[in-house]
Amino acid sequence: MPDPDGLELSHAQLAPSEAISYFRQKVNMPTQRWGELESAAHARGFAVAGATSHALLTDFKTAVSRALSNGTTLQEFRKTFNSIVKKHGWSHNGSPGWRAKIIYETNLASAYSAGRYRQMTTPAALELYPYWRYVHHACAHPRPAHVAWSGTILRNDDPWWATHYPPNGWRCHCTVEVVSAGRMERNGWKVEESPPVETRPWRNPATGKEEHVPVGIDPGFQSNQGLEWAKVEQARASTAMRPITHVNEQPVATLPAHEQRDVHRKQLRQFYDMEDKAAGNRPNGIVEAGNFHPAIQKLLDSKTASVLLSDDNIRKNIDHHPELGREDYEALADVLADPDYALPSKGDDYKLVLLYRTENAFYKVAVKTTRKRDVNFATSILRKSLRDLPQLLRNNDVLYEKK
């Protein structure tokens, strides 16, 4: 049960980029009950107890992500929560205000914590600040264990931080601060021995399994989310896709155009096939989706014809357009190389919309180049009915039309 005596978190500050990155990399994990997802798994999985639909989870994840990025208040988030519940007809436990608050506060707290941990564990930070200090912040009804830990100073690599890095419970607002050798000397502080880690048995109501949770930590909070995120990132790095640069020791860029397109289709197919929501797997890395038609490269004033597709963009596209399949993503190579039309992206000289007709439909692909015009990306892909094409062309300036 969440602790009703924690501090009120009524609004979010604009989150640091590390906190936003931590949250965005999570994958939807449908669950029937709280406790189905192990504590460590929350570092890569986004779950809302009782939310079994990917569409519902995606809407909640988008709302939390906006709260992190935009500083959305709890009051504003509650309105969004009510709209999402109504849209999906979701039947949930607890009052709407209570559920919204738990989703909001728990996810923001873990994201800020993981983001802070990443900042504290850069090589430079670890060297400058070899010690960490646990800090309990005053509240009306403090947890005795958290008060006892306050002021504890340990080396930044002490194993104790693997289980006791806050938050250490529902609505826990304890923090960890970095300490330099100079500050230790000025304050007369000494490095202490790690507090003993005593555990208590706890039976997970969702799985029925008996688990051992450190005393003073609420079940579900016994894993350092920043540390678990680092492990996830290491694992992802080992499996991340990268653009193919050579085939049979020959540079891809020197292959005939049709062979280059085959290479791009293969990479796009492999990229899409990494998606397996049931297993919690998502496309990971970046691939070359194709090469621009010379006219499109000229319109964007880009220094290169190569167009990349990032894992972030394909994940968003898969989440928002689940109707698209492998063959649709393979088609990106054809859209980029041989579009029927190019339309402007309103108010943005760095973006274009490409249209590509097939027998029964057409693809609408958004592309952009960087401000230095040296890297290009495909940012989204849609498949639409051919009957929508005439109106789209009437309502927009046509910058390029295939002859």
C-alpha positions as CSV (number, residue, x, y, z in Angstrom):
1,M,0.0,0.0,0.0
2,P,1.3,3.5,-0.7
3,D,2.3,5.5,2.3
4,P,-0.2,8.2,3.0
5,D,2.3,10.2,5.1
6,G,4.8,11.0,2.4
7,L,5.4,14.5,1.1
8,E,3.0,16.0,-1.4
9,L,4.4,16.2,-4.9
10,S,1.9,18.6,-6.5
11,H,4.0,19.6,-9.5
12,A,7.0,18.5,-11.5
13,Q,9.9,20.7,-12.4
14,L,11.3,20.5,-15.8
15,A,13.2,17.2,-15.7
16,P,16.8,16.8,-16.6
17,S,17.5,15.1,-19.9
18,E,18.7,12.0,-18.2
19,A,15.4,11.5,-16.4
20,I,13.5,12.0,-19.6
21,S,15.8,9.5,-21.4
22,Y,15.3,6.9,-18.7
23,F,11.5,7.1,-18.9
24,R,11.3,7.2,-22.7
25,Q,13.4,4.0,-23.1
26,K,10.9,2.0,-21.2
27,V,8.7,-0.5,-23.0
28,N,5.0,-1.2,-22.2
29,M,4.5,-4.2,-19.9
30,P,0.8,-5.1,-19.6
31,T,-0.1,-6.4,-16.1
32,Q,-3.2,-7.6,-14.3
33,R,-2.0,-6.8,-10.8
34,W,0.7,-4.8,-9.0
35,G,3.7,-7.1,-8.2
36,E,3.7,-9.0,-11.5
37,L,6.7,-7.0,-12.6
38,E,9.8,-7.5,-10.5
39,S,11.5,-4.5,-8.9
40,A,14.5,-4.6,-11.2
41,A,12.3,-4.9,-14.3
42,H,10.8,-1.5,-13.8
43,A,14.0,0.0,-15.1
44,R,13.0,-1.1,-18.6
45,G,9.3,-1.7,-18.3
46,F,6.4,0.7,-18.0
47,A,3.5,-0.8,-16.1
48,V,0.2,0.4,-14.6
49,A,-1.4,-2.3,-12.4
50,G,-4.5,-3.5,-14.2
51,A,-3.7,-2.0,-17.5
52,T,-3.5,-4.9,-20.0
53,S,-3.9,-2.9,-23.2
54,H,-0.8,-1.6,-25.1
55,A,-3.0,1.3,-26.4
56,L,-3.9,2.3,-22.8
57,L,-0.4,2.0,-21.6
58,T,0.9,4.1,-24.5
59,D,-1.5,6.9,-23.6
60,F,-0.4,6.8,-19.9
61,K,3.2,6.7,-20.9
62,T,2.8,9.7,-23.2
63,A,1.1,11.6,-20.4
64,V,3.9,10.8,-17.9
65,S,6.5,11.7,-20.5
66,R,4.8,15.1,-21.0
67,A,4.8,15.7,-17.3
68,L,8.5,15.1,-17.2
69,S,9.3,17.2,-20.2
70,N,6.8,20.1,-19.6
71,G,6.5,20.3,-15.8
72,T,2.9,19.2,-15.8
73,T,1.2,19.6,-12.4
74,L,-0.6,16.8,-10.6
75,Q,-3.9,18.6,-11.1
76,E,-3.3,18.8,-14.9
77,F,-2.2,15.1,-15.0
78,R,-5.4,14.1,-13.2
79,K,-7.5,15.7,-16.0
80,T,-5.5,13.8,-18.6
81,F,-5.9,10.6,-16.5
82,N,-9.7,11.0,-16.5
83,S,-9.7,11.5,-20.3
84,I,-7.6,8.4,-20.9
85,V,-9.8,6.3,-18.6
86,K,-12.9,7.5,-20.3
87,K,-11.4,6.9,-23.8
88,H,-10.5,3.3,-23.1
89,G,-13.3,2.5,-20.7
90,W,-10.8,1.3,-18.1
91,S,-12.1,-0.1,-14.9
92,H,-9.5,0.5,-12.1
93,N,-9.1,0.0,-8.4
94,G,-9.1,3.0,-6.1
95,S,-10.5,6.5,-6.7
96,P,-9.5,8.3,-9.9
97,G,-7.6,11.0,-7.9
98,W,-5.7,8.4,-5.9
99,R,-4.7,6.3,-9.0
100,A,-3.6,9.3,-10.9
101,K,-1.5,10.5,-8.1
102,I,0.2,7.1,-7.6
103,I,1.0,6.8,-11.3
104,Y,2.3,10.4,-11.5
105,E,4.4,10.5,-8.3
106,T,5.9,7.0,-8.6
107,N,7.0,7.4,-12.2
108,L,8.3,10.9,-11.8
109,A,10.2,10.0,-8.6
110,S,11.9,6.9,-10.2
111,A,12.8,8.9,-13.4
112,Y,14.4,11.7,-11.4
113,S,16.2,9.2,-9.3
114,A,17.6,7.2,-12.3
115,G,18.5,10.5,-14.1
116,R,20.4,11.7,-11.0
117,Y,22.2,8.4,-10.6
118,R,23.4,8.6,-14.2
119,Q,24.7,12.1,-13.6
120,M,26.5,10.9,-10.4
121,T,28.1,7.9,-12.1
122,T,29.9,9.6,-15.0
123,P,33.6,9.0,-14.9
124,A,34.2,12.7,-14.1
125,A,31.6,12.7,-11.3
126,L,32.9,9.5,-9.7
127,E,36.5,10.9,-9.6
128,L,35.5,14.3,-8.3
129,Y,33.0,13.0,-5.7
130,P,34.2,9.7,-4.4
131,Y,31.6,9.7,-1.6
132,W,27.9,9.8,-1.4
133,R,25.7,11.0,1.5
134,Y,22.1,9.8,2.2
135,V,19.8,12.7,3.0
136,H,16.3,12.3,4.6
137,H,14.1,15.3,4.1
138,A,11.8,16.4,6.9
139,C,8.1,15.3,6.7
140,A,5.2,15.0,9.1
141,H,5.4,11.3,9.5
142,P,9.0,10.1,8.8
143,R,10.0,6.5,8.4
144,P,12.4,5.6,11.3
145,A,14.7,3.6,9.1
146,H,15.1,6.5,6.6
147,V,15.8,8.9,9.4
148,A,18.4,6.5,10.8
149,W,20.2,6.3,7.4
150,S,20.2,10.1,7.0
151,G,23.8,11.5,7.0
152,T,25.3,8.1,6.2
153,I,28.4,8.6,4.1
154,L,29.8,5.7,2.0
155,R,32.1,5.4,-1.0
156,N,30.2,5.8,-4.3
157,D,30.9,2.2,-5.2
158,D,29.6,0.7,-1.9
159,P,27.3,-2.3,-2.6
160,W,24.7,-0.7,-0.1
161,W,23.6,1.7,-2.8
162,A,22.4,-1.1,-5.0
163,T,19.5,-1.6,-2.7
164,H,19.2,1.6,-0.7
165,Y,19.5,4.3,-3.3
166,P,16.2,6.3,-3.0
167,P,13.3,6.4,-3.5
168,N,12.9,3.6,-1.0
169,G,9.2,3.4,-0.7
170,W,5.9,4.9,-1.8
171,R,6.2,8.7,-1.8
172,C,9.7,8.6,-0.3
173,H,11.6,11.8,-1.0
174,C,15.0,10.9,0.4
175,T,17.9,11.8,-1.8
176,V,21.6,11.2,-2.2
177,E,24.2,14.0,-2.5
178,V,27.7,13.8,-3.8
179,V,30.6,14.6,-1.5
180,S,34.2,15.6,-2.5
181,A,37.3,14.7,-0.5
182,G,37.6,18.4,0.3
183,R,34.2,18.7,1.8
184,M,34.8,15.6,3.9
185,E,37.8,17.2,5.4
186,R,36.2,20.6,5.9
187,N,33.2,19.1,7.8
188,G,35.3,16.5,9.7
189,W,33.2,13.7,8.1
190,K,34.3,10.1,8.0
191,V,33.4,7.3,5.7
192,E,31.3,4.9,7.6
193,E,30.7,1.1,7.4
194,S,27.8,0.1,5.4
195,P,24.6,-0.2,7.5
196,P,23.7,-3.9,7.9
197,V,21.2,-5.1,5.3
198,E,18.5,-7.0,7.2
199,T,15.7,-8.5,5.2
200,R,12.2,-9.5,6.0
201,P,10.0,-12.0,4.2
202,W,7.2,-10.7,2.0
203,R,4.8,-12.7,-0.1
204,N,4.1,-11.1,-3.5
205,P,0.3,-11.0,-3.8
206,A,0.5,-11.2,-7.6
207,T,2.8,-14.2,-7.9
208,G,2.5,-15.9,-4.5
209,K,6.3,-16.1,-4.2
210,E,8.0,-15.3,-1.0
211,E,10.6,-12.6,-1.5
212,H,13.1,-11.0,0.9
213,V,13.0,-7.3,1.1
214,P,15.5,-5.1,3.0
215,V,14.0,-3.8,6.3
216,G,12.9,-0.1,5.9
217,I,12.3,-0.5,2.1
218,D,8.8,-0.9,0.7
219,P,8.3,-4.0,-1.5
220,G,8.9,-3.1,-5.2
221,F,11.5,-0.4,-4.3
222,Q,14.4,-2.7,-3.4
223,S,16.3,-2.1,-6.7
224,N,18.3,1.0,-7.6
225,Q,16.6,2.0,-10.9
226,G,19.6,4.0,-12.1
227,L,21.9,1.0,-11.6
228,E,19.4,-1.3,-13.3
229,W,19.0,1.2,-16.2
230,A,22.8,1.1,-16.7
231,K,22.7,-2.7,-16.9
232,V,19.8,-2.4,-19.5
233,E,21.8,0.1,-21.5
234,Q,24.9,-2.2,-21.5
235,A,22.8,-5.1,-22.7
236,R,21.2,-3.0,-25.4
237,A,24.5,-1.7,-26.6
238,S,25.7,-5.2,-27.3
239,T,22.6,-5.9,-29.5
240,A,22.1,-2.5,-31.1
241,M,21.8,-2.4,-34.9
242,R,24.2,-0.2,-36.8
243,P,24.0,0.8,-40.5
244,I,25.7,-1.8,-42.8
245,T,28.7,-0.1,-44.4
246,H,30.1,-3.1,-46.4
247,V,28.8,-6.1,-48.2
248,N,31.4,-8.7,-49.1
249,E,34.1,-6.2,-48.2
250,Q,32.6,-3.7,-50.8
251,P,31.3,-0.3,-49.5
252,V,27.5,-0.2,-49.7
253,A,27.8,3.3,-51.2
254,T,29.6,1.9,-54.2
255,L,27.0,-0.8,-55.0
256,P,24.5,-0.3,-57.9
257,A,21.3,1.6,-56.7
258,H,19.1,-1.5,-56.8
259,E,21.6,-3.5,-54.7
260,Q,21.8,-0.7,-52.2
261,R,18.0,-0.7,-51.9
262,D,18.1,-4.4,-51.2
263,V,20.5,-3.8,-48.3
264,H,18.3,-1.1,-46.9
265,R,15.2,-3.3,-47.1
266,K,17.0,-6.1,-45.3
267,Q,18.1,-3.7,-42.5
268,L,14.6,-2.3,-42.2
269,R,13.1,-5.8,-42.0
270,Q,15.6,-6.8,-39.3
271,F,14.9,-3.6,-37.4
272,Y,11.2,-4.1,-37.4
273,D,11.5,-7.8,-36.4
274,M,13.2,-6.7,-33.2
275,E,9.8,-5.7,-32.0
276,D,8.3,-8.2,-29.6
277,K,6.1,-6.5,-27.0
278,A,5.2,-9.8,-25.3
279,A,8.9,-10.3,-24.5
280,G,9.5,-6.6,-23.8
281,N,11.8,-6.2,-26.8
282,R,11.9,-3.1,-29.0
283,P,14.0,-2.0,-32.0
284,N,17.4,-1.0,-30.8
285,G,20.0,1.1,-32.5
286,I,19.9,2.9,-35.9
287,V,19.8,1.7,-39.5
288,E,20.1,3.3,-42.9
289,A,16.6,3.3,-44.3
290,G,17.6,4.4,-47.8
291,N,18.9,7.2,-50.1
292,F,17.2,10.3,-51.1
293,H,16.2,10.9,-54.7
294,P,18.6,13.6,-56.0
295,A,15.7,16.1,-56.3
296,I,14.8,15.6,-52.6
297,Q,18.3,15.9,-51.4
298,K,18.5,19.2,-53.3
299,L,15.2,20.5,-51.8
300,L,16.6,19.9,-48.3
301,D,20.0,21.2,-49.3
302,S,21.5,18.2,-47.6
303,K,25.1,17.2,-47.9
304,T,24.3,13.5,-48.1
305,A,21.7,11.3,-49.7
306,S,21.8,8.8,-46.8
307,V,18.6,8.6,-44.6
308,L,18.7,7.1,-41.2
309,L,15.9,5.5,-39.0
310,S,16.4,5.6,-35.3
311,D,15.0,3.3,-32.7
312,D,13.2,6.1,-31.0
313,N,11.3,7.0,-34.2
314,I,10.4,3.5,-35.2
315,R,9.2,2.7,-31.7
316,K,7.0,5.8,-31.7
317,N,5.6,4.8,-35.1
318,I,4.9,1.3,-34.0
319,D,3.1,2.5,-30.9
320,H,1.0,5.0,-32.7
321,H,0.4,3.0,-35.9
322,P,0.2,-0.7,-35.0
323,E,-1.6,-1.3,-38.3
324,L,1.7,-1.1,-40.2
325,G,3.7,-4.3,-40.7
326,R,7.1,-5.4,-41.8
327,E,6.4,-4.7,-45.5
328,D,5.4,-1.1,-44.8
329,Y,8.7,-0.4,-43.1
330,E,10.6,-2.1,-45.9
331,A,8.8,0.2,-48.3
332,L,10.7,3.2,-46.8
333,A,13.6,2.4,-49.1
334,D,11.4,2.9,-52.1
335,V,9.7,6.0,-50.8
336,L,13.0,7.7,-50.2
337,A,14.6,6.7,-53.5
338,D,11.6,7.3,-55.8
339,P,8.8,9.4,-54.3
340,D,5.8,10.6,-56.3
341,Y,5.5,13.9,-54.5
342,A,7.3,16.1,-52.0
343,L,5.3,18.5,-49.9
344,P,6.6,21.2,-47.5
345,S,6.4,20.8,-43.7
346,K,4.7,23.9,-42.5
347,G,7.1,26.5,-41.1
348,D,10.2,24.2,-41.2
349,D,12.8,24.4,-43.9
350,Y,14.5,21.3,-42.5
351,K,11.6,18.9,-43.1
352,L,9.6,17.5,-46.0
353,V,6.7,15.1,-46.5
354,L,7.2,12.5,-49.2
355,L,4.3,10.6,-50.9
356,Y,4.6,7.3,-52.6
357,R,1.7,5.6,-54.4
358,T,1.1,1.9,-54.5
359,E,-1.8,0.0,-56.1
360,N,-4.3,0.5,-53.4
361,A,-2.8,3.1,-51.0
362,F,0.0,5.7,-50.6
363,Y,2.7,6.2,-48.1
364,K,3.2,9.5,-46.3
365,V,6.7,9.7,-44.9
366,A,8.1,12.7,-42.9
367,V,11.8,13.3,-43.3
368,K,14.2,15.9,-41.9
369,T,17.8,17.0,-42.0
370,T,19.9,18.5,-39.2
371,R,20.7,22.2,-39.0
372,K,24.2,21.4,-40.4
373,R,22.5,19.6,-43.3
374,D,24.8,16.6,-42.8
375,V,22.5,13.9,-41.4
376,N,19.0,13.0,-42.5
377,F,16.3,11.0,-40.7
378,A,13.0,9.4,-41.6
379,T,10.8,10.4,-38.6
380,S,7.4,8.8,-39.3
381,I,5.5,6.7,-41.9
382,L,1.8,6.4,-42.5
383,R,-0.2,4.3,-45.0
384,K,-3.3,6.0,-46.3
385,S,-6.1,5.4,-48.7
386,L,-5.6,6.6,-52.3
387,R,-8.9,8.5,-52.0
388,D,-7.2,10.9,-49.6
389,L,-4.4,11.8,-52.0
390,P,-6.2,14.4,-54.2
391,Q,-7.3,16.5,-51.3
392,L,-3.8,16.3,-49.7
393,L,-2.3,17.6,-53.0
394,R,-4.9,20.4,-53.3
395,N,-4.3,21.6,-49.8
396,N,-0.5,21.8,-50.1
397,D,2.2,23.2,-52.3
398,V,3.8,20.5,-54.3
399,L,7.6,21.0,-54.3
400,Y,8.4,17.9,-56.4
401,E,6.4,15.7,-58.7
402,K,7.7,12.6,-60.4
403,K,7.5,12.9,-64.2
